[in-house]
Amino acid sequence: MKQQSIAIDMDNVLADVEGHAIAWYKKEYGVSYSKEQLNGQPEGSGFENQEAFWRYVHSPGFFRTVPVMDGALDVLQKLNTIFDIYVVSAAMEFPQSLEEKYEWLDEHCPFITWKQRIFCGDKSVIHTDYMLDDHTKNLDHHQGTSLLFTACHNTLIKHHKRLNNWKEVGVYFNI
Ligand SMILES: [Mg+2]
């Protein structure tokens, strides 16, 4: 029987971009934010200096050094033995990130082969059985089962099945 397929996002799903931006902001401005302080606000807008986030995500080295999301690798590795896994990133929004994201996957997820990596613009071309993502702009157009991975910017969203962390992802897929 054909395995079911899952499209898994990188930023704020496999890679803790919000946590990384908080760390860069603290380094630059000396001001600490908790994720809870950023909850319910569009990306970047929770910081006092709102342009900082967008400057960071366009900075060389930012995506290459993002920490792995807690618990992601163990669950991803197990899912990879049961499902057809595709890591799908709308990386074209940040052209300088393409090589960095590829190297990041080589370092942290070497079991995800190049054939399982999709760097794209619009994710509506992705027709997998499941899509795990932190953005409704991607999930709203997905024809399979949509799964919203909790991020600070999406805490107020109600119209998708929500998984709060990788432990809940593992439970959802019975692994
Ligand atoms: Mg994302």
Backbone and ligand atoms as CSV (ligand in chain L), in Angstrom:
chain,resi,resn,atom,element,x,y,z
A,1,MET,N,N,0.838,-1.202,0.000
A,1,MET,CA,C,0.000,0.000,0.000
A,1,MET,C,C,0.870,1.247,0.000
A,2,LYS,N,N,0.434,2.239,-0.749
A,2,LYS,CA,C,1.197,3.482,-0.809
A,2,LYS,C,C,1.204,4.168,0.559
A,3,GLN,N,N,2.388,4.631,0.945
A,3,GLN,CA,C,2.475,5.357,2.210
A,3,GLN,C,C,1.803,6.713,2.076
A,4,GLN,N,N,1.223,7.181,3.169
A,4,GLN,CA,C,0.673,8.534,3.162
A,4,GLN,C,C,1.810,9.547,3.259
A,5,SER,N,N,1.547,10.734,2.759
A,5,SER,CA,C,2.609,11.743,2.685
A,5,SER,C,C,2.308,12.918,3.622
A,6,ILE,N,N,3.382,13.487,4.159
A,6,ILE,CA,C,3.263,14.662,5.040
A,6,ILE,C,C,4.243,15.726,4.561
A,7,ALA,N,N,3.730,16.937,4.339
A,7,ALA,CA,C,4.585,18.095,4.075
A,7,ALA,C,C,4.857,18.785,5.404
A,8,ILE,N,N,6.118,18.909,5.740
A,8,ILE,CA,C,6.494,19.500,7.025
A,8,ILE,C,C,7.285,20.781,6.780
A,9,ASP,N,N,6.811,21.843,7.381
A,9,ASP,CA,C,7.423,23.163,7.241
A,9,ASP,C,C,8.732,23.240,8.034
A,10,MET,N,N,9.592,24.154,7.626
A,10,MET,CA,C,10.834,24.358,8.389
A,10,MET,C,C,10.660,25.446,9.464
A,11,ASP,N,N,10.460,26.708,9.012
A,11,ASP,CA,C,10.481,27.835,9.952
A,11,ASP,C,C,9.314,27.781,10.928
A,12,ASN,N,N,9.639,27.796,12.200
A,12,ASN,CA,C,8.681,27.726,13.308
A,12,ASN,C,C,8.005,26.365,13.438
A,13,VAL,N,N,8.523,25.359,12.723
A,13,VAL,CA,C,8.030,23.999,12.911
A,13,VAL,C,C,9.236,23.090,13.233
A,14,LEU,N,N,10.116,22.912,12.252
A,14,LEU,CA,C,11.365,22.188,12.543
A,14,LEU,C,C,12.399,23.103,13.187
A,15,ALA,N,N,12.376,24.373,12.792
A,15,ALA,CA,C,13.397,25.334,13.225
A,15,ALA,C,C,12.735,26.431,14.064
A,16,ASP,N,N,13.320,26.707,15.225
A,16,ASP,CA,C,12.708,27.660,16.162
A,16,ASP,C,C,13.098,29.099,15.797
A,17,VAL,N,N,12.471,29.597,14.745
A,17,VAL,CA,C,12.786,30.937,14.240
A,17,VAL,C,C,12.402,32.020,15.246
A,18,GLU,N,N,11.262,31.855,15.890
A,18,GLU,CA,C,10.852,32.876,16.868
A,18,GLU,C,C,11.843,32.943,18.032
A,19,GLY,N,N,12.250,31.786,18.522
A,19,GLY,CA,C,13.226,31.771,19.610
A,19,GLY,C,C,14.553,32.377,19.184
A,20,HIS,N,N,14.938,32.116,17.932
A,20,HIS,CA,C,16.200,32.639,17.396
A,20,HIS,C,C,16.129,34.166,17.270
A,21,ALA,N,N,14.991,34.681,16.810
A,21,ALA,CA,C,14.822,36.139,16.686
A,21,ALA,C,C,14.858,36.800,18.068
A,22,ILE,N,N,14.245,36.134,19.057
A,22,ILE,CA,C,14.286,36.663,20.427
A,22,ILE,C,C,15.742,36.756,20.909
A,23,ALA,N,N,16.535,35.734,20.593
A,23,ALA,CA,C,17.950,35.731,21.014
A,23,ALA,C,C,18.744,36.826,20.296
A,24,TRP,N,N,18.507,37.000,19.006
A,24,TRP,CA,C,19.221,38.050,18.246
A,24,TRP,C,C,18.822,39.432,18.743
A,25,TYR,N,N,17.535,39.586,19.075
A,25,TYR,CA,C,17.051,40.883,19.567
A,25,TYR,C,C,17.711,41.220,20.902
A,26,LYS,N,N,17.809,40.222,21.768
A,26,LYS,CA,C,18.435,40.448,23.078
A,26,LYS,C,C,19.906,40.848,22.895
A,27,LYS,N,N,20.567,40.179,21.940
A,27,LYS,CA,C,21.977,40.464,21.705
A,27,LYS,C,C,22.159,41.900,21.186
A,28,GLU,N,N,21.249,42.330,20.319
A,28,GLU,CA,C,21.393,43.658,19.722
A,28,GLU,C,C,20.927,44.773,20.652
A,29,TYR,N,N,19.800,44.571,21.322
A,29,TYR,CA,C,19.183,45.662,22.094
A,29,TYR,C,C,19.270,45.456,23.601
A,30,GLY,N,N,19.689,44.256,24.034
A,30,GLY,CA,C,19.770,43.993,25.463
A,30,GLY,C,C,18.417,43.836,26.126
A,31,VAL,N,N,17.387,43.590,25.338
A,31,VAL,CA,C,16.029,43.452,25.881
A,31,VAL,C,C,15.555,42.013,25.668
A,32,SER,N,N,15.077,41.393,26.753
A,32,SER,CA,C,14.618,40.004,26.676
A,32,SER,C,C,13.100,39.944,26.503
A,33,TYR,N,N,12.674,39.133,25.568
A,33,TYR,CA,C,11.246,38.846,25.408
A,33,TYR,C,C,11.031,37.369,25.677
A,34,SER,N,N,9.864,37.042,26.235
A,34,SER,CA,C,9.454,35.640,26.299
A,34,SER,C,C,8.537,35.399,25.102
A,35,LYS,N,N,8.384,34.141,24.744
A,35,LYS,CA,C,7.456,33.839,23.644
A,35,LYS,C,C,6.031,34.262,24.012
A,36,GLU,N,N,5.700,34.121,25.290
A,36,GLU,CA,C,4.339,34.488,25.722
A,36,GLU,C,C,4.053,35.967,25.431
A,37,GLN,N,N,5.080,36.812,25.549
A,37,GLN,CA,C,4.888,38.245,25.277
A,37,GLN,C,C,4.569,38.511,23.808
A,38,LEU,N,N,4.988,37.600,22.944
A,38,LEU,CA,C,4.775,37.800,21.499
A,38,LEU,C,C,3.488,37.128,21.011
A,39,ASN,N,N,2.843,36.367,21.902
A,39,ASN,CA,C,1.659,35.610,21.480
A,39,ASN,C,C,0.576,36.501,20.875
A,40,GLY,N,N,-0.021,35.992,19.807
A,40,GLY,CA,C,-1.171,36.664,19.207
A,40,GLY,C,C,-0.834,37.871,18.353
A,41,GLN,N,N,0.438,38.108,18.120
A,41,GLN,CA,C,0.838,39.275,17.319
A,41,GLN,C,C,1.524,38.811,16.031
A,42,PRO,N,N,1.284,39.516,14.926
A,42,PRO,CA,C,1.932,39.120,13.669
A,42,PRO,C,C,3.446,39.059,13.844
A,43,GLU,N,N,4.087,38.240,13.009
A,43,GLU,CA,C,5.528,38.027,13.137
A,43,GLU,C,C,6.294,39.350,13.168
A,44,GLY,N,N,7.127,39.503,14.153
A,44,GLY,CA,C,7.985,40.675,14.260
A,44,GLY,C,C,7.370,41.843,14.991
A,45,SER,N,N,6.030,41.909,15.013
A,45,SER,CA,C,5.402,43.121,15.525
A,45,SER,C,C,5.332,43.171,17.048
A,46,GLY,N,N,5.687,42.076,17.712
A,46,GLY,CA,C,5.691,42.100,19.172
A,46,GLY,C,C,6.903,42.782,19.767
A,47,PHE,N,N,7.956,42.944,18.952
A,47,PHE,CA,C,9.161,43.616,19.436
A,47,PHE,C,C,8.957,45.130,19.401
A,48,GLU,N,N,9.567,45.829,20.360
A,48,GLU,CA,C,9.445,47.293,20.365
A,48,GLU,C,C,9.977,47.874,19.055
A,49,ASN,N,N,11.127,47.368,18.626
A,49,ASN,CA,C,11.678,47.779,17.334
A,49,ASN,C,C,11.212,46.758,16.294
A,50,GLN,N,N,10.128,47.073,15.604
A,50,GLN,CA,C,9.466,46.068,14.770
A,50,GLN,C,C,10.230,45.706,13.501
A,51,GLU,N,N,11.122,46.580,13.039
A,51,GLU,CA,C,11.853,46.250,11.810
A,51,GLU,C,C,12.951,45.218,12.070
A,52,ALA,N,N,13.293,45.010,13.342
A,52,ALA,CA,C,14.422,44.130,13.666
A,52,ALA,C,C,14.190,42.719,13.131
A,53,PHE,N,N,13.000,42.181,13.347
A,53,PHE,CA,C,12.732,40.801,12.926
A,53,PHE,C,C,12.971,40.627,11.432
A,54,TRP,N,N,12.469,41.570,10.635
A,54,TRP,CA,C,12.591,41.430,9.177
A,54,TRP,C,C,14.028,41.640,8.726
A,55,ARG,N,N,14.735,42.491,9.450
A,55,ARG,CA,C,16.174,42.648,9.165
A,55,ARG,C,C,16.907,41.333,9.465
A,56,TYR,N,N,16.541,40.665,10.561
A,56,TYR,CA,C,17.215,39.409,10.923
A,56,TYR,C,C,16.985,38.332,9.857
A,57,VAL,N,N,15.721,38.179,9.429
A,57,VAL,CA,C,15.439,37.075,8.495
A,57,VAL,C,C,16.012,37.323,7.108
A,58,HIS,N,N,16.472,38.537,6.858
A,58,HIS,CA,C,17.181,38.812,5.611
A,58,HIS,C,C,18.694,38.892,5.820
A,59,SER,N,N,19.146,38.538,7.011
A,59,SER,CA,C,20.580,38.631,7.324
A,59,SER,C,C,21.282,37.308,7.049
A,60,PRO,N,N,22.449,37.354,6.378
A,60,PRO,CA,C,23.241,36.126,6.190
A,60,PRO,C,C,23.524,35.476,7.547
A,61,GLY,N,N,23.380,34.173,7.600
A,61,GLY,CA,C,23.688,33.432,8.820
A,61,GLY,C,C,22.496,33.177,9.718
A,62,PHE,N,N,21.416,33.942,9.553
A,62,PHE,CA,C,20.278,33.779,10.464
A,62,PHE,C,C,19.692,32.367,10.365
A,63,PHE,N,N,19.330,31.954,9.149
A,63,PHE,CA,C,18.671,30.654,9.006
A,63,PHE,C,C,19.634,29.486,9.250
A,64,ARG,N,N,20.896,29.715,8.968
A,64,ARG,CA,C,21.873,28.626,9.147
A,64,ARG,C,C,22.044,28.265,10.618
A,65,THR,N,N,21.777,29.228,11.512
A,65,THR,CA,C,22.069,29.033,12.931
A,65,THR,C,C,20.812,28.912,13.793
A,66,VAL,N,N,19.648,28.756,13.169
A,66,VAL,CA,C,18.412,28.603,13.947
A,66,VAL,C,C,18.465,27.293,14.751
A,67,PRO,N,N,18.082,27.341,16.032
A,67,PRO,CA,C,18.035,26.085,16.791
A,67,PRO,C,C,16.910,25.165,16.330
A,68,VAL,N,N,17.128,23.888,16.510
A,68,VAL,CA,C,16.082,22.900,16.207
A,68,VAL,C,C,14.961,23.044,17.231
A,69,MET,N,N,13.717,22.926,16.766
A,69,MET,CA,C,12.575,22.985,17.672
A,69,MET,C,C,12.625,21.792,18.634
A,70,ASP,N,N,12.297,22.044,19.888
A,70,ASP,CA,C,12.345,20.991,20.913
A,70,ASP,C,C,11.604,19.734,20.460
A,71,GLY,N,N,12.295,18.611,20.538
A,71,GLY,CA,C,11.659,17.312,20.290
A,71,GLY,C,C,11.416,16.982,18.836
A,72,ALA,N,N,11.814,17.864,17.916
A,72,ALA,CA,C,11.452,17.669,16.505
A,72,ALA,C,C,12.161,16.471,15.871
A,73,LEU,N,N,13.438,16.320,16.139
A,73,LEU,CA,C,14.214,15.353,15.356
A,73,LEU,C,C,13.826,13.913,15.632
A,74,ASP,N,N,13.565,13.588,16.877
A,74,ASP,CA,C,13.204,12.224,17.221
A,74,ASP,C,C,11.887,11.828,16.539
A,75,VAL,N,N,10.905,12.727,16.619
A,75,VAL,CA,C,9.600,12.443,16.006
A,75,VAL,C,C,9.730,12.410,14.487
A,76,LEU,N,N,10.467,13.352,13.923
A,76,LEU,CA,C,10.632,13.397,12.464
A,76,LEU,C,C,11.293,12.116,11.949
A,77,GLN,N,N,12.293,11.667,12.681
A,77,GLN,CA,C,12.996,10.452,12.256
A,77,GLN,C,C,12.047,9.251,12.264
A,78,LYS,N,N,11.200,9.161,13.275
A,78,LYS,CA,C,10.232,8.059,13.339
A,78,LYS,C,C,9.179,8.197,12.237
A,79,LEU,N,N,8.673,9.416,12.043
A,79,LEU,CA,C,7.680,9.631,10.970
A,79,LEU,C,C,8.263,9.229,9.622
A,80,ASN,N,N,9.547,9.468,9.446
A,80,ASN,CA,C,10.217,9.211,8.166
A,80,ASN,C,C,10.269,7.730,7.824
A,81,THR,N,N,10.078,6.875,8.816
A,81,THR,CA,C,10.076,5.428,8.548
A,81,THR,C,C,8.670,4.921,8.215
A,82,ILE,N,N,7.665,5.740,8.461
A,82,ILE,CA,C,6.268,5.291,8.299
A,82,ILE,C,C,5.555,6.027,7.162
A,83,PHE,N,N,5.925,7.282,6.948
A,83,PHE,CA,C,5.262,8.137,5.956
A,83,PHE,C,C,6.267,8.595,4.900
A,84,ASP,N,N,5.725,9.064,3.776
A,84,ASP,CA,C,6.547,9.803,2.810
A,84,ASP,C,C,6.644,11.235,3.329
A,85,ILE,N,N,7.811,11.587,3.798
A,85,ILE,CA,C,8.011,12.902,4.398
A,85,ILE,C,C,8.647,13.847,3.378
A,86,TYR,N,N,8.085,15.034,3.293
A,86,TYR,CA,C,8.693,16.107,2.499
A,86,TYR,C,C,8.848,17.331,3.399
A,87,VAL,N,N,10.055,17.843,3.475
A,87,VAL,CA,C,10.276,19.103,4.178
A,87,VAL,C,C,10.062,20.208,3.151
A,88,VAL,N,N,9.059,21.032,3.415
A,88,VAL,CA,C,8.640,22.033,2.429
A,88,VAL,C,C,8.788,23.431,3.032
A,89,SER,N,N,9.607,24.243,2.392
A,89,SER,CA,C,9.829,25.596,2.898
A,89,SER,C,C,9.595,26.606,1.784
A,90,ALA,N,N,8.828,27.640,2.084
A,90,ALA,CA,C,8.632,28.722,1.104
A,90,ALA,C,C,9.868,29.626,1.112
A,91,ALA,N,N,10.996,28.994,0.827
A,91,ALA,CA,C,12.293,29.660,0.992
A,91,ALA,C,C,12.539,30.761,-0.042
A,92,MET,N,N,11.751,30.757,-1.135
A,92,MET,CA,C,11.972,31.775,-2.172
A,92,MET,C,C,11.729,33.191,-1.639
A,93,GLU,N,N,11.000,33.292,-0.505
A,93,GLU,CA,C,10.784,34.608,0.092
A,93,GLU,C,C,12.106,35.187,0.602
A,94,PHE,N,N,13.035,34.293,0.918
A,94,PHE,CA,C,14.331,34.715,1.455
A,94,PHE,C,C,15.434,34.034,0.638
A,95,PRO,N,N,15.733,34.577,-0.556
A,95,PRO,CA,C,16.643,33.871,-1.472
A,95,PRO,C,C,18.007,33.560,-0.859
A,96,GLN,N,N,18.451,34.431,0.042
A,96,GLN,CA,C,19.775,34.178,0.634
A,96,GLN,C,C,19.744,32.968,1.559
A,97,SER,N,N,18.512,32.509,1.900
A,97,SER,CA,C,18.407,31.417,2.868
A,97,SER,C,C,18.524,30.040,2.221
A,98,LEU,N,N,18.452,29.967,0.884
A,98,LEU,CA,C,18.343,28.659,0.228
A,98,LEU,C,C,19.493,27.725,0.613
A,99,GLU,N,N,20.714,28.204,0.441
A,99,GLU,CA,C,21.866,27.364,0.757
A,99,GLU,C,C,21.931,27.104,2.266
A,100,GLU,N,N,21.597,28.137,3.040
A,100,GLU,CA,C,21.648,27.982,4.498
A,100,GLU,C,C,20.660,26.927,4.978
A,101,LYS,N,N,19.465,26.925,4.391
A,101,LYS,CA,C,18.458,25.946,4.806
A,101,LYS,C,C,18.874,24.533,4.389
A,102,TYR,N,N,19.483,24.430,3.208
A,102,TYR,CA,C,19.948,23.116,2.744
A,102,TYR,C,C,21.025,22.582,3.687
A,103,GLU,N,N,21.967,23.458,4.048
A,103,GLU,CA,C,23.040,23.052,4.967
A,103,GLU,C,C,22.481,22.731,6.350
A,104,TRP,N,N,21.467,23.484,6.759
A,104,TRP,CA,C,20.826,23.235,8.061
A,104,TRP,C,C,20.229,21.818,8.081
A,105,LEU,N,N,19.558,21.446,6.986
A,105,LEU,CA,C,18.981,20.098,6.903
A,105,LEU,C,C,20.078,19.043,6.883
A,106,ASP,N,N,21.171,19.316,6.161
A,106,ASP,CA,C,22.301,18.370,6.159
A,106,ASP,C,C,22.821,18.143,7.570
A,107,GLU,N,N,22.910,19.232,8.333
A,107,GLU,CA,C,23.472,19.118,9.684
A,107,GLU,C,C,22.506,18.417,10.646
A,108,HIS,N,N,21.244,18.841,10.639
A,108,HIS,CA,C,20.319,18.376,11.678
A,108,HIS,C,C,19.450,17.198,11.235
A,109,CYS,N,N,19.152,17.107,9.949
A,109,CYS,CA,C,18.227,16.064,9.459
A,109,CYS,C,C,18.853,15.349,8.255
A,110,PRO,N,N,20.025,14.747,8.422
A,110,PRO,CA,C,20.673,14.107,7.270
A,110,PRO,C,C,19.867,12.951,6.697
A,111,PHE,N,N,18.937,12.417,7.488
A,111,PHE,CA,C,18.081,11.320,7.015
A,111,PHE,C,C,16.996,11.815,6.061
A,112,ILE,N,N,16.819,13.125,5.949
A,112,ILE,CA,C,15.910,13.705,4.942
A,112,ILE,C,C,16.743,13.934,3.679
A,113,THR,N,N,16.514,13.073,2.685
A,113,THR,CA,C,17.344,13.129,1.478
A,113,THR,C,C,16.974,14.331,0.614
A,114,TRP,N,N,17.809,14.609,-0.381
A,114,TRP,CA,C,17.540,15.760,-1.251
A,114,TRP,C,C,16.205,15.607,-1.978
A,115,LYS,N,N,15.785,14.374,-2.212
A,115,LYS,CA,C,14.504,14.153,-2.897
A,115,LYS,C,C,13.312,14.513,-2.011
A,116,GLN,N,N,13.560,14.640,-0.726
A,116,GLN,CA,C,12.481,14.966,0.222
A,116,GLN,C,C,12.474,16.446,0.589
A,117,ARG,N,N,13.283,17.250,-0.083
A,117,ARG,CA,C,13.395,18.669,0.255
A,117,ARG,C,C,12.777,19.507,-0.857
A,118,ILE,N,N,11.800,20.325,-0.501
A,118,ILE,CA,C,11.126,21.158,-1.497
A,118,ILE,C,C,11.207,22.612,-1.049
A,119,PHE,N,N,11.984,23.386,-1.781
A,119,PHE,CA,C,12.053,24.832,-1.541
A,119,PHE,C,C,11.219,25.496,-2.630
A,120,CYS,N,N,10.185,26.223,-2.211
A,120,CYS,CA,C,9.225,26.731,-3.188
A,120,CYS,C,C,8.803,28.158,-2.853
A,121,GLY,N,N,7.856,28.652,-3.665
A,121,GLY,CA,C,7.275,29.955,-3.400
A,121,GLY,C,C,5.902,29.788,-2.758
A,122,ASP,N,N,4.945,29.340,-3.559
A,122,ASP,CA,C,3.568,29.186,-3.101
A,122,ASP,C,C,3.304,27.715,-2.771
A,123,LYS,N,N,2.924,27.428,-1.535
A,123,LYS,CA,C,2.739,26.034,-1.125
A,123,LYS,C,C,1.429,25.422,-1.626
A,124,SER,N,N,0.608,26.201,-2.340
A,124,SER,CA,C,-0.641,25.610,-2.845
A,124,SER,C,C,-0.367,24.543,-3.903
A,125,VAL,N,N,0.846,24.459,-4.406
A,125,VAL,CA,C,1.178,23.398,-5.374
A,125,VAL,C,C,1.465,22.070,-4.672
A,126,ILE,N,N,1.528,22.085,-3.361
A,126,ILE,CA,C,1.872,20.879,-2.607
A,126,ILE,C,C,0.609,20.079,-2.301
A,127,HIS,N,N,0.539,18.865,-2.823
A,127,HIS,CA,C,-0.640,18.028,-2.625
A,127,HIS,C,C,-0.274,16.765,-1.851
A,128,THR,N,N,0.006,16.929,-0.589
A,128,THR,CA,C,0.315,15.788,0.265
A,128,THR,C,C,-0.944,15.423,1.066
A,129,ASP,N,N,-0.909,14.264,1.707
A,129,ASP,CA,C,-2.065,13.870,2.519
A,129,ASP,C,C,-2.211,14.768,3.744
A,130,TYR,N,N,-1.083,15.171,4.312
A,130,TYR,CA,C,-1.085,16.063,5.478
A,130,TYR,C,C,-0.126,17.220,5.224
A,131,MET,N,N,-0.432,18.363,5.835
A,131,MET,CA,C,0.511,19.483,5.844
A,131,MET,C,C,0.607,20.016,7.270
A,132,LEU,N,N,1.828,20.071,7.788
A,132,LEU,CA,C,2.091,20.605,9.133
A,132,LEU,C,C,2.820,21.929,8.959
A,133,ASP,N,N,2.183,23.024,9.394
A,133,ASP,CA,C,2.710,24.354,9.087
A,133,ASP,C,C,2.237,25.329,10.165
A,134,ASP,N,N,2.938,26.441,10.295
A,134,ASP,CA,C,2.516,27.441,11.294
A,134,ASP,C,C,1.734,28.584,10.657
A,135,HIS,N,N,1.540,28.547,9.329
A,135,HIS,CA,C,0.867,29.668,8.663
A,135,HIS,C,C,-0.435,29.237,7.997
A,136,THR,N,N,-1.509,29.951,8.319
A,136,THR,CA,C,-2.797,29.655,7.679
A,136,THR,C,C,-2.739,29.941,6.183
A,137,LYS,N,N,-1.884,30.875,5.745
A,137,LYS,CA,C,-1.806,31.178,4.307
A,137,LYS,C,C,-1.390,29.931,3.529
A,138,ASN,N,N,-0.694,29.013,4.181
A,138,ASN,CA,C,-0.325,27.753,3.538
A,138,ASN,C,C,-1.385,26.683,3.752
A,139,LEU,N,N,-1.918,26.608,4.971
A,139,LEU,CA,C,-2.865,25.546,5.307
A,139,LEU,C,C,-4.236,25.763,4.678
A,140,ASP,N,N,-4.658,27.012,4.526
A,140,ASP,CA,C,-6.011,27.300,4.024
A,140,ASP,C,C,-6.249,26.724,2.630
A,141,HIS,N,N,-5.187,26.603,1.835
A,141,HIS,CA,C,-5.338,26.128,0.455
A,141,HIS,C,C,-4.951,24.657,0.298
A,142,HIS,N,N,-4.614,24.025,1.403
A,142,HIS,CA,C,-4.172,22.631,1.318
A,142,HIS,C,C,-5.386,21.714,1.186
A,143,GLN,N,N,-5.299,20.759,0.253
A,143,GLN,CA,C,-6.449,19.901,-0.013
A,143,GLN,C,C,-6.513,18.683,0.905
A,144,GLY,N,N,-5.403,18.349,1.559
A,144,GLY,CA,C,-5.402,17.223,2.485
A,144,GLY,C,C,-5.728,17.697,3.898
A,145,THR,N,N,-5.237,16.951,4.872
A,145,THR,CA,C,-5.475,17.309,6.271
A,145,THR,C,C,-4.470,18.377,6.701
A,146,SER,N,N,-4.996,19.484,7.223
A,146,SER,CA,C,-4.152,20.607,7.618
A,146,SER,C,C,-3.922,20.585,9.126
A,147,LEU,N,N,-2.682,20.746,9.521
A,147,LEU,CA,C,-2.309,20.727,10.930
A,147,LEU,C,C,-1.523,21.989,11.245
A,148,LEU,N,N,-2.056,22.777,12.181
A,148,LEU,CA,C,-1.425,24.051,12.542
A,148,LEU,C,C,-0.463,23.834,13.705
A,149,PHE,N,N,0.817,24.081,13.462
A,149,PHE,CA,C,1.815,23.964,14.530
A,149,PHE,C,C,1.860,25.305,15.261
A,150,THR,N,N,1.711,25.253,16.575
A,150,THR,CA,C,1.610,26.494,17.349
A,150,THR,C,C,2.884,27.329,17.272
A,151,ALA,N,N,2.686,28.608,16.936
A,151,ALA,CA,C,3.747,29.611,16.993
A,151,ALA,C,C,3.133,30.841,17.643
A,152,CYS,N,N,3.979,31.749,18.135
A,152,CYS,CA,C,3.446,32.939,18.816
A,152,CYS,C,C,2.447,33.677,17.927
A,153,HIS,N,N,2.774,33.793,16.649
A,153,HIS,CA,C,1.955,34.623,15.760
A,153,HIS,C,C,0.603,33.997,15.423
A,154,ASN,N,N,0.407,32.688,15.730
A,154,ASN,CA,C,-0.862,32.060,15.319
A,154,ASN,C,C,-1.730,31.621,16.491
A,155,THR,N,N,-1.431,32.092,17.697
A,155,THR,CA,C,-2.144,31.573,18.877
A,155,THR,C,C,-3.638,31.895,18.864
A,156,LEU,N,N,-4.055,32.877,18.074
A,156,LEU,CA,C,-5.480,33.250,18.046
A,156,LEU,C,C,-6.254,32.539,16.938
A,157,ILE,N,N,-5.554,31.763,16.120
A,157,ILE,CA,C,-6.211,31.081,14.995
A,157,ILE,C,C,-7.038,29.895,15.502
A,158,LYS,N,N,-8.262,29.797,15.012
A,158,LYS,CA,C,-9.166,28.752,15.522
A,158,LYS,C,C,-9.577,27.715,14.465
A,159,HIS,N,N,-9.297,27.980,13.202
A,159,HIS,CA,C,-9.955,27.160,12.179
A,159,HIS,C,C,-9.097,26.024,11.604
A,160,HIS,N,N,-8.063,25.616,12.323
A,160,HIS,CA,C,-7.325,24.424,11.906
A,160,HIS,C,C,-7.054,23.550,13.126
A,161,LYS,N,N,-6.929,22.255,12.893
A,161,LYS,CA,C,-6.502,21.352,13.953
A,161,LYS,C,C,-5.123,21.813,14.436
A,162,ARG,N,N,-4.998,22.030,15.741
A,162,ARG,CA,C,-3.761,22.591,16.297
A,162,ARG,C,C,-2.934,21.518,17.003
A,163,LEU,N,N,-1.630,21.519,16.728
A,163,LEU,CA,C,-0.683,20.697,17.475
A,163,LEU,C,C,0.326,21.653,18.106
A,164,ASN,N,N,0.449,21.605,19.425
A,164,ASN,CA,C,1.209,22.629,20.143
A,164,ASN,C,C,2.719,22.419,20.137
A,165,ASN,N,N,3.136,21.178,19.935
A,165,ASN,CA,C,4.572,20.885,20.008
A,165,ASN,C,C,4.811,19.528,19.345
A,166,TRP,N,N,6.081,19.108,19.294
A,166,TRP,CA,C,6.402,17.866,18.594
A,166,TRP,C,C,5.914,16.625,19.345
A,167,LYS,N,N,5.771,16.751,20.660
A,167,LYS,CA,C,5.203,15.625,21.408
A,167,LYS,C,C,3.773,15.374,20.922
A,168,GLU,N,N,3.027,16.438,20.734
A,168,GLU,CA,C,1.647,16.289,20.256
A,168,GLU,C,C,1.615,15.793,18.802
A,169,VAL,N,N,2.623,16.155,18.013
A,169,VAL,CA,C,2.707,15.631,16.647
A,169,VAL,C,C,2.873,14.118,16.686
A,170,GLY,N,N,3.760,13.650,17.564
A,170,GLY,CA,C,3.987,12.215,17.709
A,170,GLY,C,C,2.721,11.489,18.141
A,171,VAL,N,N,2.008,12.053,19.096
A,171,VAL,CA,C,0.766,11.436,19.582
A,171,VAL,C,C,-0.276,11.395,18.457
A,172,TYR,N,N,-0.375,12.504,17.690
A,172,TYR,CA,C,-1.367,12.587,16.611
A,172,TYR,C,C,-1.138,11.457,15.585
A,173,PHE,N,N,0.130,11.204,15.277
A,173,PHE,CA,C,0.430,10.194,14.263
A,173,PHE,C,C,0.706,8.806,14.868
A,174,ASN,N,N,0.381,8.650,16.161
A,174,ASN,CA,C,0.514,7.342,16.820
A,174,ASN,C,C,1.916,6.768,16.767
A,175,ILE,N,N,2.904,7.596,17.042
A,175,ILE,CA,C,4.262,7.036,17.083
A,175,ILE,C,C,4.858,7.214,18.476
L,1,MG,MG,MG,6.793,28.305,8.905
